[in-house]
Amino acid sequence: MADRYLTVAQVAELLGTTERFPRRLIAERRIVFVKVGRHVRIPESALNVFIDANTVQPIGHRRGSLGRAA
């Protein structure tokens, strides 16, 4: 199946950020991107890999002395 190539604006919209954030990811080489002439595109699969790599899983509820009423 062919990968969709997203513009910086599309990536920003999907992430709920301004365009500055994906541009910074590109400048810092923190995400895979493709240059087509002067245009920059981010493969949708690369965006999914970036999101997966930066997803933080919740910690289970720990029972301890903290948080108990005296």
C-alpha positions as CSV (number, residue, x, y, z in Angstrom):
1,M,0.0,0.0,0.0
2,A,1.3,3.4,-0.9
3,D,2.2,5.9,1.8
4,R,0.6,9.3,1.9
5,Y,3.0,12.2,1.9
6,L,1.8,15.1,4.2
7,T,2.7,18.7,4.1
8,V,4.0,20.5,7.1
9,A,0.6,22.2,7.6
10,Q,-1.2,18.8,7.5
11,V,1.2,17.3,10.0
12,A,0.8,20.3,12.3
13,E,-3.0,20.0,12.1
14,L,-2.9,16.2,12.9
15,L,-0.6,16.9,15.9
16,G,-2.7,19.9,17.0
17,T,0.4,22.2,16.9
18,T,1.5,25.2,14.9
19,E,3.7,24.6,11.8
20,R,6.7,25.6,13.7
21,F,6.8,22.3,15.6
22,P,7.0,19.9,12.6
23,R,9.5,22.3,11.0
24,R,11.7,22.1,14.1
25,L,11.4,18.2,14.0
26,I,12.6,18.4,10.4
27,A,15.5,20.8,11.1
28,E,16.7,18.7,14.1
29,R,16.3,15.5,11.9
30,R,14.0,14.0,14.6
31,I,11.5,12.8,11.9
32,V,11.8,11.1,8.5
33,F,11.0,13.5,5.7
34,V,11.3,13.7,1.9
35,K,12.5,16.6,-0.1
36,V,10.8,17.1,-3.5
37,G,12.6,20.0,-5.0
38,R,12.1,22.7,-2.4
39,H,9.0,21.1,-1.0
40,V,9.2,19.0,2.2
41,R,6.8,16.1,2.8
42,I,6.5,13.7,5.7
43,P,5.4,10.2,5.1
44,E,2.3,9.3,7.1
45,S,4.1,6.1,8.3
46,A,7.0,8.3,9.6
47,L,4.5,10.4,11.6
48,N,3.0,7.3,13.1
49,V,6.4,6.0,14.1
50,F,7.2,9.4,15.7
51,I,4.0,9.4,17.6
52,D,4.5,5.8,18.8
53,A,8.1,6.5,19.9
54,N,7.0,9.5,21.9
55,T,3.9,8.0,23.5
56,V,4.1,7.7,27.3
57,Q,2.2,4.9,28.9
58,P,0.5,5.6,32.2
59,I,1.9,4.2,35.4
60,G,-0.4,1.8,37.3
61,H,-1.9,3.0,40.6
62,R,0.7,2.4,43.3
63,R,-0.4,1.8,46.8
64,G,1.9,3.4,49.4
65,S,1.9,5.7,52.3
66,L,1.6,8.8,50.1
67,G,-1.9,10.0,49.5
68,R,-3.5,8.4,52.5
69,A,-5.4,10.4,55.0
70,A,-3.9,10.6,58.4
